[in-house]
Amino acid sequence: MNTYIAVDLGASNGRIIAGNLSSMEVLRRFPTYSVKIHGSYYWDLQAIFREILEGLKEAFRRYGGNGPESRVISGIGIDTWGVDYVLTDKNGELIGLPYHYRDSRTDNAMEEVFSILPADTIYRETGIQFMQINTLFQLYSFKRDHPELFSAARFYLSIPDLLNYWLTGIMKNEYSHATTTQLFNPSIGSWSGTILAALDFPREMFGSIVPSGTKIGDLDSGVAAEVGAGYSVPVFAVGCHDTASAVAAVPAEEEKEFIYISSGTWSLLGIETPRPIINDDSYRFNFTNEGSVTGGIRFLKNIMGMWIFQECKKEWDTADGTENDYGDLVEKARRQGESKCTIDPADNRFLKPGEPDDPMTGRIRAYCREHCGCEPETRAELMMSIFQGLAEAYRNTIESVETITGTRFQDVHIIGGGSKNKLLSQLAADKTGRRVVTGPVEATALGNIMVQAIAAGEIDSVSAGRRQIMQSEEILEFQPR
C-alpha cells in the first residue's frame, strides 16, 4: 500500500502522521499555537507551519527516500478546525493577524448582522447553525473594526487553504471547509451571492471551490528542497474540515443509518445525508448543513465538547505545577460516581478560555449554584458535572435529529480523541438508550488518508475505505445499563 502524510490540526494540538488505512505512525505532535495580544486571541500560523515543515522533514527522512527511484510518499493532505480564515492582498501576503474563533470581537456581531439581514433569511440561504464563531460574523467584525485593512483584501482563504497555498503556491477553496463559513449556499453549491451582497463582501474575494479529493498541486520546489522531497509529491485538498475527514472514517456498515459524534475539543453530532435539510424544524433546533468528502452533507449540531474539561485540566496543571494525566482524571471521576450537579455545555459562559480571575472551574461552580442550588466540591465531581452534561446534550440532540428526519437511529458512533473516554461513552449509552460504538481514535487522520487514497486511485470509494478501517482498527461497544 502507498504511504500518505496526514497533517491533522485540531484546535488544541496538531499531528503529522504517515501511513495508510492499515497502519499509521505519528511522527510529530505539537500544540496549535495561539497567543493573546492586547486582549485579542490570534493563531500563530507561522509557528504552526514551521511544525508542519519539521514533520514533513521527518516523514521524508524516514519514508520518502531521496529520489524518484525510491518514491514512497504518494501524497500530503491537511485538515484543520473550521470557521477560521485569513485574508491576503493581491500578492498573497497576509492582511492582519489571523484571529482565533474564541476572540471576543464577535460578542455582539450576530445581533448587528441580523439588523442587516434577518436570521431566517441567512438560515434559509446557508442552512448553518448560528454561532458567533462562524466565519460570517468574524468577517463582519473585521470589516467593522478594520475597514482600511478589509478594503485591501483580495483573497479569502480558510486555514487549510492557506497552508495548502504555502506548500504549493496555489490558492483554492476546498468544499467541506467552505461550507462551515455561513457564506455558502449548499442548495446551489456555491458562495451565497445574497449574503455577500448584503454585507458588502466583494464576490471576487471568494475563489473557486474544489471538491474534496482534488489535487491542489505538487510541493513547491523550495518547500520540497527544504523538507527533503527528491521527487514531485502531490498535495490534495482532503476533507479539509477535520470533522469531514473524521466522519469519512466512521466504521459503519454500508447502507446502515447511524448517528456519529466526532468527539474532541468540540462534539459534532449528526448524520450523513445526500442533500441539505433546511426547514422550519432544522432552523428551530439550530442544526447545520456542512459538506462531506463525497460532496453530500453532514447534517449536525456543534456541541461544546472536551473543551470545558481541557480548560479545567489546564487550570489544575498550573495549580499543581505538573501535568495531570487525562486517564487518571477520568478514572477519578468514574470512582466518584454520579454528581448532583449537571451543566449545560451550551451555556455561553463556557465558550471563552479561562482566565486567572475568571477560571473555568469557577464558571462551572457558578452555573451549578444558579441551576442546581449546589456546587461540585471536588475535581472528580466537577468532571462528572461536565460529562453528565455532555451525555444529556447528546441525548437531546439525537432526539432533535429524529424529530427533524422522522427516523429512529439505533447506533451511535463516537470517533476521535474523545472516544478514549470510556466513562463518557458509557454515560452516552445510558442517557441515549442506544448502543454506542467507539473508535477509531485517529479517525480524522484516517479519513484524511482515505481521501488521498481515493484521489490516487488506490481505493474506489469511502465505503471501501470504511471496510478496511473496520478490519484494522480497535472498535469497542457500550450497551445502555
C-alpha positions as CSV (number, residue, x, y, z in Angstrom):
1,M,0.0,0.0,0.0
2,N,1.0,3.6,-0.6
3,T,2.2,5.9,2.2
4,Y,0.4,9.2,2.7
5,I,1.1,12.1,5.0
6,A,-1.8,13.4,7.0
7,V,-1.4,16.9,8.6
8,D,-4.1,16.8,11.2
9,L,-4.6,20.1,13.1
10,G,-7.1,20.3,15.9
11,A,-8.0,23.4,17.9
12,S,-5.6,22.3,20.7
13,N,-2.9,20.2,19.0
14,G,-1.5,19.0,15.7
15,R,0.0,15.8,14.4
16,I,2.0,14.8,11.4
17,I,1.1,11.2,10.6
18,A,2.5,8.8,8.0
19,G,0.7,5.7,6.9
20,N,-2.2,4.1,5.1
21,L,-5.6,2.6,6.1
22,S,-3.9,-0.4,7.7
23,S,-1.2,1.2,9.8
24,M,-0.1,4.7,10.8
25,E,2.7,6.3,12.7
26,V,2.6,9.7,14.5
27,L,5.8,11.4,13.5
28,R,5.4,14.7,15.3
29,R,3.0,16.3,17.8
30,F,2.8,19.9,18.7
31,P,0.3,22.5,20.2
32,T,-1.6,24.5,17.6
33,Y,-0.2,27.7,18.9
34,S,-2.4,30.7,19.8
35,V,-1.5,33.9,21.6
36,K,-3.3,36.7,23.4
37,I,-2.2,40.2,22.4
38,H,-3.8,43.3,24.0
39,G,-6.9,41.3,24.9
40,S,-7.4,39.7,21.5
41,Y,-6.7,36.0,20.6
42,Y,-4.8,35.0,17.5
43,W,-3.4,31.9,15.8
44,D,0.4,31.8,15.4
45,L,0.2,30.2,11.9
46,Q,3.8,30.8,11.1
47,A,4.8,28.7,14.1
48,I,2.3,26.0,13.1
49,F,3.6,26.0,9.5
50,R,7.2,25.6,10.9
51,E,6.0,22.5,12.8
52,I,4.4,21.1,9.6
53,L,7.7,21.5,7.8
54,E,9.6,19.8,10.6
55,G,7.1,17.0,10.5
56,L,7.5,16.7,6.7
57,K,11.2,16.6,7.0
58,E,10.9,13.6,9.4
59,A,8.4,11.9,7.1
60,F,10.7,12.2,4.0
61,R,13.8,11.2,6.1
62,R,12.1,8.0,7.3
63,Y,9.8,7.1,4.4
64,G,10.5,9.2,1.4
65,G,13.9,8.3,0.0
66,N,15.8,11.0,-1.9
67,G,14.9,10.4,-5.5
68,P,12.2,9.2,-7.9
69,E,13.5,5.6,-7.9
70,S,12.8,5.3,-4.1
71,R,9.5,7.2,-4.2
72,V,7.3,6.0,-1.3
73,I,5.2,9.0,-0.2
74,S,2.2,9.4,-2.5
75,G,0.5,12.4,-1.1
76,I,0.1,15.1,1.5
77,G,-3.3,16.3,2.9
78,I,-4.1,19.0,5.5
79,D,-7.2,19.2,7.7
80,T,-8.0,21.7,10.4
81,W,-10.7,23.0,12.7
82,G,-13.5,25.0,11.0
83,V,-14.6,28.6,10.6
84,D,-11.2,30.4,10.9
85,Y,-9.7,32.2,7.9
86,V,-7.2,34.7,6.6
87,L,-7.4,37.5,4.1
88,T,-4.5,38.2,1.7
89,D,-3.6,41.1,-0.6
90,K,-3.1,40.8,-4.3
91,N,0.4,39.3,-3.8
92,G,-0.8,36.6,-1.4
93,E,0.6,38.3,1.7
94,L,-1.5,38.1,4.9
95,I,-3.6,41.1,5.9
96,G,-3.6,41.4,9.7
97,L,-3.1,38.8,12.3
98,P,-5.3,35.7,12.0
99,Y,-7.9,35.8,14.7
100,H,-8.9,32.8,16.9
101,Y,-12.6,31.9,16.7
102,R,-12.8,32.4,20.5
103,D,-11.9,36.0,20.3
104,S,-14.4,38.4,21.9
105,R,-14.8,40.8,18.9
106,T,-17.8,38.8,17.7
107,D,-19.7,39.1,21.0
108,N,-22.4,41.4,19.5
109,A,-21.8,40.6,15.9
110,M,-24.8,38.3,15.4
111,E,-27.3,40.9,16.5
112,E,-25.7,43.5,14.3
113,V,-25.8,41.3,11.3
114,F,-29.4,40.4,11.9
115,S,-30.3,44.1,11.8
116,I,-29.0,44.0,8.2
117,L,-30.1,40.5,7.1
118,P,-32.8,38.6,9.2
119,A,-31.7,35.4,10.8
120,D,-34.3,33.3,9.0
121,T,-33.0,34.6,5.6
122,I,-29.5,33.7,6.5
123,Y,-30.5,30.2,7.6
124,R,-32.6,29.6,4.5
125,E,-29.7,30.6,2.4
126,T,-27.0,28.6,4.2
127,G,-28.6,26.0,6.5
128,I,-25.8,26.7,9.1
129,Q,-26.2,26.6,12.8
130,F,-26.0,30.1,14.4
131,M,-22.8,30.6,16.5
132,Q,-20.9,33.8,17.0
133,I,-17.7,32.0,16.0
134,N,-18.9,31.5,12.4
135,T,-16.8,33.0,9.6
136,L,-19.7,35.3,8.6
137,F,-19.7,37.0,12.0
138,Q,-15.9,37.0,12.1
139,L,-15.6,38.7,8.7
140,Y,-18.3,41.2,9.6
141,S,-16.5,42.1,12.8
142,F,-13.2,42.5,10.9
143,K,-14.7,44.7,8.3
144,R,-16.5,46.8,11.0
145,D,-13.3,47.2,13.1
146,H,-10.6,47.4,10.4
147,P,-12.3,48.8,7.3
148,E,-8.9,50.0,5.8
149,L,-7.4,46.5,6.1
150,F,-10.6,44.9,4.7
151,S,-10.6,47.1,1.7
152,A,-7.0,45.9,0.9
153,A,-8.1,42.2,0.9
154,R,-8.2,40.4,-2.4
155,F,-8.4,36.7,-1.4
156,Y,-10.3,34.8,1.3
157,L,-8.6,31.5,2.4
158,S,-9.6,29.1,5.2
159,I,-6.7,28.0,7.4
160,P,-6.1,24.7,5.5
161,D,-6.5,26.6,2.2
162,L,-3.7,29.0,3.3
163,L,-1.4,26.1,4.4
164,N,-2.0,24.4,1.1
165,Y,-1.1,27.6,-0.6
166,W,2.1,27.9,1.4
167,L,3.0,24.3,0.4
168,T,2.2,24.6,-3.3
169,G,1.8,28.3,-4.3
170,I,-1.7,27.6,-5.5
171,M,-4.9,29.1,-4.0
172,K,-8.1,27.1,-3.8
173,N,-11.1,26.9,-1.5
174,E,-12.0,23.4,-0.5
175,Y,-15.7,22.4,-0.3
176,S,-16.1,20.9,3.2
177,H,-14.3,23.9,4.8
178,A,-16.2,26.5,2.7
179,T,-19.5,25.0,3.9
180,T,-18.6,25.9,7.6
181,T,-18.4,29.7,6.9
182,Q,-22.2,30.5,6.8
183,L,-21.3,32.2,3.5
184,F,-22.0,29.2,1.3
185,N,-25.4,28.1,-0.2
186,P,-25.5,24.3,-0.2
187,S,-28.6,24.2,-2.4
188,I,-26.7,25.8,-5.3
189,G,-23.2,24.5,-4.3
190,S,-21.5,27.9,-4.3
191,W,-20.9,31.1,-2.3
192,S,-24.1,32.9,-1.3
193,G,-24.5,36.0,-3.5
194,T,-27.3,37.1,-1.3
195,I,-25.2,37.2,1.9
196,L,-22.1,38.6,0.2
197,A,-24.1,41.4,-1.3
198,A,-26.0,42.3,1.8
199,L,-22.8,42.5,3.9
200,D,-20.8,44.2,1.2
201,F,-18.2,41.4,1.0
202,P,-16.6,41.5,-2.5
203,R,-17.6,38.4,-4.5
204,E,-14.3,38.3,-6.3
205,M,-12.5,37.8,-2.9
206,F,-14.0,34.3,-2.7
207,G,-12.4,31.9,-5.1
208,S,-13.4,28.7,-6.9
209,I,-14.5,25.8,-4.6
210,V,-12.9,22.5,-5.4
211,P,-14.3,19.1,-4.2
212,S,-12.6,17.1,-1.5
213,G,-10.0,14.9,-3.1
214,T,-8.9,17.5,-5.6
215,K,-5.1,17.7,-6.3
216,I,-4.1,21.3,-5.4
217,G,-0.6,20.9,-6.9
218,D,2.8,19.5,-6.2
219,L,5.0,20.7,-3.4
220,D,6.6,24.0,-4.3
221,S,10.2,23.4,-5.3
222,G,11.6,25.5,-2.4
223,V,9.5,23.6,0.1
224,A,10.4,20.3,-1.5
225,A,14.1,21.1,-1.1
226,E,13.7,22.2,2.5
227,V,11.8,19.0,3.6
228,G,14.0,16.6,1.5
229,A,11.5,15.5,-1.1
230,G,13.5,14.4,-4.1
231,Y,10.5,13.9,-6.4
232,S,7.1,15.5,-7.2
233,V,4.7,15.0,-4.3
234,P,1.0,16.0,-4.8
235,V,-0.8,18.0,-2.1
236,F,-4.5,17.0,-2.0
237,A,-7.4,19.0,-0.7
238,V,-8.8,16.3,1.5
239,G,-11.8,16.8,3.8
240,C,-10.1,20.0,4.9
241,H,-12.5,20.5,7.7
242,D,-11.3,18.0,10.3
243,T,-14.8,16.8,11.0
244,A,-15.4,15.9,7.3
245,S,-12.3,13.8,7.4
246,A,-13.3,12.2,10.7
247,V,-16.8,11.3,9.6
248,A,-15.4,9.7,6.4
249,A,-13.7,7.2,8.7
250,V,-16.7,6.1,10.7
251,P,-16.5,2.3,10.7
252,A,-20.2,1.8,9.8
253,E,-21.7,-1.0,7.8
254,E,-22.7,0.0,4.3
255,E,-26.2,1.4,3.9
256,K,-26.8,1.3,7.6
257,E,-28.0,4.6,9.1
258,F,-26.2,5.8,12.2
259,I,-25.6,8.8,14.4
260,Y,-21.9,10.0,14.6
261,I,-20.2,12.1,17.3
262,S,-16.8,13.4,16.3
263,S,-15.5,13.9,19.8
264,G,-12.7,16.3,20.5
265,T,-12.5,19.9,21.6
266,W,-16.0,20.1,20.1
267,S,-18.5,17.3,19.9
268,L,-20.1,17.3,16.5
269,L,-23.2,15.1,16.4
270,G,-25.2,14.3,13.3
271,I,-26.0,12.1,10.3
272,E,-24.9,11.8,6.7
273,T,-27.4,12.9,4.0
274,P,-27.1,13.3,0.2
275,R,-28.9,16.7,0.3
276,P,-29.2,19.6,2.7
277,I,-32.0,19.6,5.2
278,I,-33.2,23.2,5.6
279,N,-36.7,23.6,7.0
280,D,-38.6,25.0,9.9
281,D,-37.6,22.2,12.3
282,S,-33.9,22.4,11.4
283,Y,-34.0,26.2,11.9
284,R,-35.8,25.8,15.2
285,F,-33.4,23.2,16.5
286,N,-30.4,25.2,15.1
287,F,-28.8,22.4,13.0
288,T,-26.1,22.9,10.5
289,N,-25.5,21.6,6.9
290,E,-21.8,21.1,6.2
291,G,-20.1,19.3,3.3
292,S,-19.0,15.7,3.4
293,V,-16.0,14.3,1.4
294,T,-18.4,12.7,-1.0
295,G,-20.0,16.0,-1.9
296,G,-23.0,15.3,0.2
297,I,-24.0,16.8,3.6
298,R,-23.1,16.3,7.2
299,F,-26.3,17.3,9.0
300,L,-25.2,18.0,12.5
301,K,-25.0,20.2,15.6
302,N,-22.0,21.6,17.3
303,I,-21.9,20.8,21.0
304,M,-19.3,22.2,23.3
305,G,-17.1,19.1,23.8
306,M,-14.0,18.2,25.7
307,W,-13.0,21.9,25.7
308,I,-14.5,22.5,29.1
309,F,-12.7,19.6,30.6
310,Q,-9.5,20.7,28.8
311,E,-9.7,24.1,30.3
312,C,-10.2,22.6,33.8
313,K,-7.2,20.3,33.3
314,K,-5.1,23.3,32.2
315,E,-6.1,25.1,35.4
316,W,-5.2,22.1,37.6
317,D,-1.9,21.6,35.8
318,T,-0.9,25.2,36.6
319,A,-2.0,24.8,40.2
320,D,-0.2,21.5,40.7
321,G,3.0,22.5,38.8
322,T,2.8,19.3,36.8
323,E,0.7,17.8,34.0
324,N,-2.2,15.7,35.1
325,D,-2.9,12.5,33.2
326,Y,-6.2,12.6,31.3
327,G,-6.8,8.9,32.0
328,D,-6.2,9.3,35.8
329,L,-8.6,12.3,35.9
330,V,-11.3,10.3,34.1
331,E,-10.8,7.3,36.4
332,K,-11.2,9.6,39.5
333,A,-14.4,10.9,38.0
334,R,-15.6,7.3,37.4
335,R,-14.9,6.4,41.0
336,Q,-16.8,9.5,42.1
337,G,-20.0,8.3,40.6
338,E,-22.9,10.5,39.7
339,S,-22.7,14.1,40.5
340,K,-25.7,16.0,41.9
341,C,-24.8,18.9,39.5
342,T,-25.0,18.7,35.7
343,I,-24.0,21.6,33.5
344,D,-25.4,22.6,30.1
345,P,-22.3,22.7,27.9
346,A,-24.1,25.1,25.5
347,D,-24.2,27.9,28.1
348,N,-22.2,30.7,26.6
349,R,-20.1,31.3,29.7
350,F,-18.1,28.2,28.7
351,L,-17.1,29.4,25.3
352,K,-14.1,31.6,26.1
353,P,-10.8,30.4,27.6
354,G,-10.4,30.5,31.4
355,E,-8.6,33.5,32.9
356,P,-6.8,33.8,36.2
357,D,-9.6,36.0,37.5
358,D,-12.3,34.0,35.8
359,P,-11.3,30.3,35.7
360,M,-13.4,27.6,34.0
361,T,-13.9,25.8,37.3
362,G,-15.4,28.9,38.8
363,R,-17.8,29.2,35.9
364,I,-18.9,25.6,36.4
365,R,-19.5,26.3,40.1
366,A,-21.4,29.5,39.4
367,Y,-23.6,27.6,36.8
368,C,-24.3,24.9,39.3
369,R,-25.2,27.3,42.1
370,E,-27.6,29.1,39.7
371,H,-29.2,26.0,38.2
372,C,-28.7,23.2,40.8
373,G,-28.6,25.0,44.0
374,C,-25.3,23.5,44.9
375,E,-21.6,23.4,43.9
376,P,-19.3,20.5,42.9
377,E,-17.0,20.0,45.9
378,T,-14.1,18.0,44.3
379,R,-12.3,17.9,41.0
380,A,-14.0,14.5,40.3
381,E,-17.4,16.0,40.9
382,L,-16.6,18.9,38.6
383,M,-15.6,16.4,35.9
384,M,-18.8,14.4,36.4
385,S,-20.9,17.5,36.0
386,I,-19.2,18.1,32.6
387,F,-19.5,14.5,31.4
388,Q,-23.1,14.2,32.5
389,G,-23.9,17.5,30.8
390,L,-22.3,16.2,27.5
391,A,-24.2,12.9,27.7
392,E,-27.5,14.8,28.2
393,A,-26.7,17.1,25.3
394,Y,-26.1,14.0,23.1
395,R,-29.5,12.6,24.1
396,N,-31.3,15.9,23.4
397,T,-29.6,16.4,20.1
398,I,-30.3,12.8,18.9
399,E,-33.9,13.3,19.8
400,S,-33.9,16.5,17.7
401,V,-32.3,14.7,14.8
402,E,-35.1,12.1,15.0
403,T,-37.8,14.7,15.2
404,I,-36.4,16.5,12.1
405,T,-35.9,13.4,10.0
406,G,-38.6,11.1,11.2
407,T,-36.0,8.3,11.6
408,R,-35.1,6.3,14.6
409,F,-31.4,5.6,14.9
410,Q,-30.1,2.6,16.9
411,D,-26.4,3.1,16.8
412,V,-24.2,6.0,17.9
413,H,-20.6,6.0,16.6
414,I,-18.2,8.1,18.7
415,I,-14.9,8.8,16.9
416,G,-11.8,10.9,17.6
417,G,-9.8,11.5,20.7
418,G,-12.9,11.8,22.9
419,S,-13.7,8.1,22.1
420,K,-10.9,7.1,24.5
421,N,-13.1,8.4,27.4
422,K,-14.9,5.2,28.3
423,L,-16.8,6.9,31.2
424,L,-18.3,9.4,28.8
425,S,-19.1,6.6,26.3
426,Q,-20.9,4.6,28.9
427,L,-22.8,7.7,30.1
428,A,-23.8,8.4,26.4
429,A,-25.1,4.9,26.1
430,D,-27.1,5.2,29.3
431,K,-28.5,8.6,28.6
432,T,-29.4,7.9,25.0
433,G,-30.6,4.3,25.4
434,R,-28.6,3.3,22.4
435,R,-25.7,1.1,21.5
436,V,-22.5,3.2,21.4
437,V,-19.6,2.1,19.2
438,T,-16.3,3.9,19.8
439,G,-13.2,4.3,17.6
440,P,-11.1,4.8,15.7
441,V,-9.3,7.4,17.9
442,E,-7.4,8.7,14.9
443,A,-10.5,9.0,12.7
444,T,-9.6,12.4,11.3
445,A,-6.1,11.2,10.1
446,L,-7.7,8.0,8.7
447,G,-10.3,10.0,6.8
448,N,-7.6,12.4,5.5
449,I,-5.5,9.4,4.3
450,M,-8.6,7.7,2.8
451,V,-9.5,10.7,0.6
452,Q,-5.9,10.8,-0.6
453,A,-6.0,7.1,-1.4
454,I,-9.2,7.6,-3.4
455,A,-7.7,10.6,-5.2
456,A,-4.6,8.5,-6.0
457,G,-6.8,5.6,-7.4
458,E,-5.7,3.1,-4.7
459,I,-9.3,2.6,-3.5
460,D,-12.5,3.5,-5.2
461,S,-14.9,4.8,-2.5
462,V,-15.5,5.8,1.1
463,S,-17.3,2.6,1.6
464,A,-14.2,0.6,0.6
465,G,-12.1,2.7,3.0
466,R,-14.5,2.1,5.8
467,R,-14.4,-1.6,5.3
468,Q,-10.6,-1.5,5.6
469,I,-10.9,0.6,8.8
470,M,-13.3,-1.9,10.4
471,Q,-10.7,-4.7,9.8
472,S,-7.7,-2.8,11.1
473,E,-8.9,-0.5,14.0
474,E,-9.9,-1.3,17.6
475,I,-13.7,-0.8,17.9
476,L,-15.5,-1.0,21.3
477,E,-19.2,-1.3,22.2
478,F,-21.1,0.1,25.1
479,Q,-24.7,-1.1,25.9
480,P,-27.1,1.1,27.9
481,R,-27.4,0.0,31.5
